[in-house]
């Protein structure tokens, strides 16, 4: 029998995905450009010698590395963002999906160094750095469908980023955690389970929104 929480999450995912599909292409393009600017400013605040990290927790040694991802479909676009971060001299890590849904990581070396992978994903072609590589990032940008004012995130249900958040916690790593969303996906509440870990910020086309 289905768990009521899973049914609630499933219904919300269906609604949010439908709303994303309804967004005009030009709105998605504008959102991607705005997110690139906000993510660049957020990352700059974590660069050694700059301001403290947005959540006040990023270690200066880790701050020159940002973990991000390549957007697919109607997700808030990250292509301009990836190049903006790299242009700032930051080391950008991108995920590589493993057979068990966990994530390995490799360094982003530009658009020409991305290759098609399973499930419609694009992945970096560089050397694999291991799942623990994310623990060296000062800023981690996460995909999601929504986040609430407590910082609880609704993902697609695959569990890959739940593993990332658990790995960061086990390692005692405290990067700034930011979910990339459209404006209407910052909600008052999303259905959550006891193991769900909160994030620090929602990054939308209007800017960074502190959570929790």
C-alpha atoms as a printed R data frame, in Angstrom:
    type eleno elety resid chain resno      x      y       z
1   ATOM     1    CA   UNK     A     1  0.000  0.000   0.000
2   ATOM     2    CA   UNK     A     2  1.328  3.459  -0.897
3   ATOM     3    CA   UNK     A     3  2.518  5.700   1.925
4   ATOM     4    CA   UNK     A     4  0.408  8.919   2.157
5   ATOM     5    CA   UNK     A     5  3.604 11.022   2.214
6   ATOM     6    CA   UNK     A     6  4.808  9.441  -1.028
7   ATOM     7    CA   UNK     A     7  1.416 10.109  -2.627
8   ATOM     8    CA   UNK     A     8  1.563 13.753  -1.529
9   ATOM     9    CA   UNK     A     9  5.082 14.163  -2.913
10  ATOM    10    CA   UNK     A    10  4.090 12.454  -6.161
11  ATOM    11    CA   UNK     A    11  1.095 14.721  -6.695
12  ATOM    12    CA   UNK     A    12  3.167 17.837  -6.040
13  ATOM    13    CA   UNK     A    13  5.919 16.638  -8.409
14  ATOM    14    CA   UNK     A    14  3.352 16.055 -11.161
15  ATOM    15    CA   UNK     A    15  1.921 19.562 -10.729
16  ATOM    16    CA   UNK     A    16  5.316 21.280 -10.650
17  ATOM    17    CA   UNK     A    17  6.622 19.416 -13.696
18  ATOM    18    CA   UNK     A    18  3.465 20.370 -15.619
19  ATOM    19    CA   UNK     A    19  3.970 24.030 -14.671
20  ATOM    20    CA   UNK     A    20  7.579 23.883 -15.887
21  ATOM    21    CA   UNK     A    21  6.501 22.469 -19.231
22  ATOM    22    CA   UNK     A    22  4.039 25.362 -19.596
23  ATOM    23    CA   UNK     A    23  6.750 28.035 -19.213
24  ATOM    24    CA   UNK     A    24  7.539 29.789 -22.528
25  ATOM    25    CA   UNK     A    25 11.057 29.191 -23.865
26  ATOM    26    CA   UNK     A    26 11.921 32.895 -23.648
27  ATOM    27    CA   UNK     A    27 11.005 32.933 -19.943
28  ATOM    28    CA   UNK     A    28 13.290 29.953 -19.343
29  ATOM    29    CA   UNK     A    29 16.137 31.674 -21.206
30  ATOM    30    CA   UNK     A    30 15.751 34.867 -19.159
31  ATOM    31    CA   UNK     A    31 15.697 32.805 -15.963
32  ATOM    32    CA   UNK     A    32 18.926 31.025 -16.930
33  ATOM    33    CA   UNK     A    33 20.733 34.332 -17.529
34  ATOM    34    CA   UNK     A    34 19.495 35.773 -14.229
35  ATOM    35    CA   UNK     A    35 20.532 32.649 -12.324
36  ATOM    36    CA   UNK     A    36 24.017 32.880 -13.841
37  ATOM    37    CA   UNK     A    37 24.452 36.365 -12.401
38  ATOM    38    CA   UNK     A    38 23.148 35.446  -8.960
39  ATOM    39    CA   UNK     A    39 25.201 32.247  -8.761
40  ATOM    40    CA   UNK     A    40 28.322 34.139  -9.790
41  ATOM    41    CA   UNK     A    41 27.784 36.690  -7.030
42  ATOM    42    CA   UNK     A    42 27.064 33.947  -4.507
43  ATOM    43    CA   UNK     A    43 30.207 32.062  -5.478
44  ATOM    44    CA   UNK     A    44 32.288 35.245  -5.374
45  ATOM    45    CA   UNK     A    45 31.279 35.688  -1.739
46  ATOM    46    CA   UNK     A    46 32.897 32.309  -1.007
47  ATOM    47    CA   UNK     A    47 36.183 32.949  -2.836
48  ATOM    48    CA   UNK     A    48 39.199 33.030  -0.469
49  ATOM    49    CA   UNK     A    49 39.850 36.609   0.559
50  ATOM    50    CA   UNK     A    50 36.294 37.668  -0.299
51  ATOM    51    CA   UNK     A    51 33.269 37.947   1.918
52  ATOM    52    CA   UNK     A    52 32.178 35.067   4.154
53  ATOM    53    CA   UNK     A    53 30.022 32.387   2.542
54  ATOM    54    CA   UNK     A    54 26.298 33.181   2.341
55  ATOM    55    CA   UNK     A    55 25.494 30.755   5.153
56  ATOM    56    CA   UNK     A    56 28.583 31.781   7.080
57  ATOM    57    CA   UNK     A    57 29.917 28.233   7.053
58  ATOM    58    CA   UNK     A    58 32.059 27.684   3.957
59  ATOM    59    CA   UNK     A    59 35.695 27.121   4.807
60  ATOM    60    CA   UNK     A    60 38.116 29.361   2.955
61  ATOM    61    CA   UNK     A    61 40.116 26.393   1.666
62  ATOM    62    CA   UNK     A    62 37.040 24.875   0.042
63  ATOM    63    CA   UNK     A    63 35.536 28.022  -1.390
64  ATOM    64    CA   UNK     A    64 37.290 28.001  -4.789
65  ATOM    65    CA   UNK     A    65 35.322 24.865  -5.764
66  ATOM    66    CA   UNK     A    66 31.633 24.898  -6.706
67  ATOM    67    CA   UNK     A    67 29.609 21.734  -7.264
68  ATOM    68    CA   UNK     A    68 26.897 22.323  -9.878
69  ATOM    69    CA   UNK     A    69 25.010 20.303 -12.509
70  ATOM    70    CA   UNK     A    70 23.964 20.408 -16.161
71  ATOM    71    CA   UNK     A    71 20.278 21.259 -16.452
72  ATOM    72    CA   UNK     A    72 18.040 19.123 -18.672
73  ATOM    73    CA   UNK     A    73 14.634 19.729 -20.215
74  ATOM    74    CA   UNK     A    74 12.612 22.433 -18.495
75  ATOM    75    CA   UNK     A    75 14.819 22.688 -15.387
76  ATOM    76    CA   UNK     A    76 16.083 26.199 -14.583
77  ATOM    77    CA   UNK     A    77 18.945 26.505 -17.051
78  ATOM    78    CA   UNK     A    78 22.516 26.159 -15.802
79  ATOM    79    CA   UNK     A    79 24.523 26.449 -19.044
80  ATOM    80    CA   UNK     A    80 25.185 30.221 -18.707
81  ATOM    81    CA   UNK     A    81 25.809 29.702 -14.988
82  ATOM    82    CA   UNK     A    82 28.487 27.041 -15.521
83  ATOM    83    CA   UNK     A    83 30.431 29.251 -17.903
84  ATOM    84    CA   UNK     A    84 30.026 32.306 -15.637
85  ATOM    85    CA   UNK     A    85 31.468 30.388 -12.681
86  ATOM    86    CA   UNK     A    86 34.345 29.062 -14.744
87  ATOM    87    CA   UNK     A    87 35.059 32.567 -16.110
88  ATOM    88    CA   UNK     A    88 35.527 33.717 -12.501
89  ATOM    89    CA   UNK     A    89 38.367 31.221 -12.138
90  ATOM    90    CA   UNK     A    90 36.350 28.832  -9.987
91  ATOM    91    CA   UNK     A    91 36.755 25.073 -10.195
92  ATOM    92    CA   UNK     A    92 33.355 23.658 -11.146
93  ATOM    93    CA   UNK     A    93 32.480 20.027 -10.427
94  ATOM    94    CA   UNK     A    94 29.671 18.272 -12.299
95  ATOM    95    CA   UNK     A    95 27.960 15.007 -11.375
96  ATOM    96    CA   UNK     A    96 28.298 11.673 -13.126
97  ATOM    97    CA   UNK     A    97 25.371  9.335 -12.397
98  ATOM    98    CA   UNK     A    98 26.439  5.882 -11.198
99  ATOM    99    CA   UNK     A    99 24.510  2.642 -11.696
100 ATOM   100    CA   UNK     A   100 23.173  2.731  -8.120
101 ATOM   101    CA   UNK     A   101 21.940  6.367  -8.489
102 ATOM   102    CA   UNK     A   102 24.845  7.731  -6.438
103 ATOM   103    CA   UNK     A   103 26.945 10.530  -7.934
104 ATOM   104    CA   UNK     A   104 30.594 10.620  -8.927
105 ATOM   105    CA   UNK     A   105 32.108 13.992  -9.939
106 ATOM   106    CA   UNK     A   106 34.367 15.394 -12.651
107 ATOM   107    CA   UNK     A   107 35.653 18.871 -13.399
108 ATOM   108    CA   UNK     A   108 33.815 21.037 -15.943
109 ATOM   109    CA   UNK     A   109 36.099 21.956 -18.829
110 ATOM   110    CA   UNK     A   110 33.615 23.813 -21.040
111 ATOM   111    CA   UNK     A   111 30.590 22.942 -23.208
112 ATOM   112    CA   UNK     A   112 32.648 20.910 -25.662
113 ATOM   113    CA   UNK     A   113 33.717 18.585 -22.833
114 ATOM   114    CA   UNK     A   114 30.158 17.403 -22.110
115 ATOM   115    CA   UNK     A   115 28.858 14.146 -23.566
116 ATOM   116    CA   UNK     A   116 25.391 12.533 -23.699
117 ATOM   117    CA   UNK     A   117 24.775  9.957 -20.987
118 ATOM   118    CA   UNK     A   118 21.833  7.852 -19.812
119 ATOM   119    CA   UNK     A   119 18.415  9.343 -18.929
120 ATOM   120    CA   UNK     A   120 18.951 12.294 -21.259
121 ATOM   121    CA   UNK     A   121 21.769 13.699 -19.137
122 ATOM   122    CA   UNK     A   122 24.935 15.472 -20.227
123 ATOM   123    CA   UNK     A   123 28.038 14.579 -18.237
124 ATOM   124    CA   UNK     A   124 31.645 15.817 -18.150
125 ATOM   125    CA   UNK     A   125 34.152 13.657 -20.024
126 ATOM   126    CA   UNK     A   126 37.082 14.355 -17.676
127 ATOM   127    CA   UNK     A   127 38.617 12.045 -15.107
128 ATOM   128    CA   UNK     A   128 36.372 10.832 -12.307
129 ATOM   129    CA   UNK     A   129 37.177 12.284  -8.902
130 ATOM   130    CA   UNK     A   130 35.072  9.982  -6.721
131 ATOM   131    CA   UNK     A   131 31.804 10.552  -4.820
132 ATOM   132    CA   UNK     A   132 33.673 12.219  -1.931
133 ATOM   133    CA   UNK     A   133 34.939 15.050  -4.190
134 ATOM   134    CA   UNK     A   134 31.798 17.068  -3.421
135 ATOM   135    CA   UNK     A   135 32.918 17.434   0.198
136 ATOM   136    CA   UNK     A   136 35.641 19.844  -0.981
137 ATOM   137    CA   UNK     A   137 33.162 22.363  -2.419
138 ATOM   138    CA   UNK     A   138 32.424 25.691  -0.725
139 ATOM   139    CA   UNK     A   139 29.128 26.053  -2.621
140 ATOM   140    CA   UNK     A   140 26.863 23.210  -3.772
141 ATOM   141    CA   UNK     A   141 24.115 24.013  -6.300
142 ATOM   142    CA   UNK     A   142 21.348 21.415  -6.247
143 ATOM   143    CA   UNK     A   143 18.482 20.670  -8.603
144 ATOM   144    CA   UNK     A   144 14.978 20.424  -7.200
145 ATOM   145    CA   UNK     A   145 11.324 20.951  -7.995
146 ATOM   146    CA   UNK     A   146 10.549 23.102  -4.949
147 ATOM   147    CA   UNK     A   147 11.853 24.162  -1.567
148 ATOM   148    CA   UNK     A   148 10.000 25.523   1.432
149 ATOM   149    CA   UNK     A   149 10.730 28.266   3.944
150 ATOM   150    CA   UNK     A   150 12.288 25.700   6.297
151 ATOM   151    CA   UNK     A   151 14.822 24.806   3.610
152 ATOM   152    CA   UNK     A   152 13.325 21.383   2.887
153 ATOM   153    CA   UNK     A   153 13.715 20.415  -0.750
154 ATOM   154    CA   UNK     A   154 11.496 18.371  -3.037
155 ATOM   155    CA   UNK     A   155 13.574 16.474  -5.610
156 ATOM   156    CA   UNK     A   156 12.499 14.202  -8.430
157 ATOM   157    CA   UNK     A   157 12.545 11.156  -6.177
158 ATOM   158    CA   UNK     A   158 15.703  9.408  -7.391
159 ATOM   159    CA   UNK     A   159 17.554  9.997  -4.143
160 ATOM   160    CA   UNK     A   160 20.905 10.973  -5.714
161 ATOM   161    CA   UNK     A   161 21.107 14.338  -3.963
162 ATOM   162    CA   UNK     A   162 19.797 12.923  -0.685
163 ATOM   163    CA   UNK     A   163 22.979 10.840  -0.775
164 ATOM   164    CA   UNK     A   164 25.070 13.915  -1.514
165 ATOM   165    CA   UNK     A   165 23.576 15.784   1.442
166 ATOM   166    CA   UNK     A   166 24.122 12.775   3.719
167 ATOM   167    CA   UNK     A   167 27.740 12.467   2.506
168 ATOM   168    CA   UNK     A   168 28.413 16.126   3.268
169 ATOM   169    CA   UNK     A   169 26.959 15.693   6.748
170 ATOM   170    CA   UNK     A   170 29.036 12.569   7.468
171 ATOM   171    CA   UNK     A   171 32.194 14.372   6.358
172 ATOM   172    CA   UNK     A   172 31.453 17.366   8.597
173 ATOM   173    CA   UNK     A   173 31.503 19.547   5.454
174 ATOM   174    CA   UNK     A   174 29.460 22.762   5.618
175 ATOM   175    CA   UNK     A   175 29.281 24.250   2.131
176 ATOM   176    CA   UNK     A   176 26.559 26.725   1.247
177 ATOM   177    CA   UNK     A   177 23.669 24.638  -0.152
178 ATOM   178    CA   UNK     A   178 21.473 26.360  -2.759
179 ATOM   179    CA   UNK     A   179 18.594 24.941  -4.821
180 ATOM   180    CA   UNK     A   180 17.980 26.469  -8.279
181 ATOM   181    CA   UNK     A   181 14.285 27.166  -8.871
182 ATOM   182    CA   UNK     A   182 11.758 29.313 -10.691
183 ATOM   183    CA   UNK     A   183 10.019 31.952  -8.541
184 ATOM   184    CA   UNK     A   184  6.772 30.047  -7.989
185 ATOM   185    CA   UNK     A   185  8.637 26.976  -6.701
186 ATOM   186    CA   UNK     A   186  9.576 28.607  -3.397
187 ATOM   187    CA   UNK     A   187  6.678 27.293  -1.296
188 ATOM   188    CA   UNK     A   188  5.486 27.710   2.268
189 ATOM   189    CA   UNK     A   189  5.689 23.963   2.808
190 ATOM   190    CA   UNK     A   190  6.740 20.826   0.972
191 ATOM   191    CA   UNK     A   191  5.992 17.316   2.283
192 ATOM   192    CA   UNK     A   192  9.064 16.116   4.173
193 ATOM   193    CA   UNK     A   193 10.319 12.975   5.888
194 ATOM   194    CA   UNK     A   194 12.541 12.713   8.976
195 ATOM   195    CA   UNK     A   195 15.665 11.933   6.911
196 ATOM   196    CA   UNK     A   196 15.286 15.020   4.680
197 ATOM   197    CA   UNK     A   197 18.113 17.520   5.218
198 ATOM   198    CA   UNK     A   198 17.552 21.266   4.840
199 ATOM   199    CA   UNK     A   199 19.391 23.577   2.454
200 ATOM   200    CA   UNK     A   200 20.484 27.180   3.075
201 ATOM   201    CA   UNK     A   201 19.194 29.104   0.069
202 ATOM   202    CA   UNK     A   202 16.765 29.088  -2.821
203 ATOM   203    CA   UNK     A   203 18.327 30.703  -5.884
204 ATOM   204    CA   UNK     A   204 15.645 32.055  -8.231
205 ATOM   205    CA   UNK     A   205 15.745 34.590 -11.094
206 ATOM   206    CA   UNK     A   206 15.002 37.359  -8.556
207 ATOM   207    CA   UNK     A   207 17.978 36.463  -6.337
208 ATOM   208    CA   UNK     A   208 19.024 34.396  -3.322
209 ATOM   209    CA   UNK     A   209 16.434 33.666  -0.627
210 ATOM   210    CA   UNK     A   210 17.702 32.602   2.793
211 ATOM   211    CA   UNK     A   211 15.824 29.648   4.280
212 ATOM   212    CA   UNK     A   212 15.423 28.020   7.657
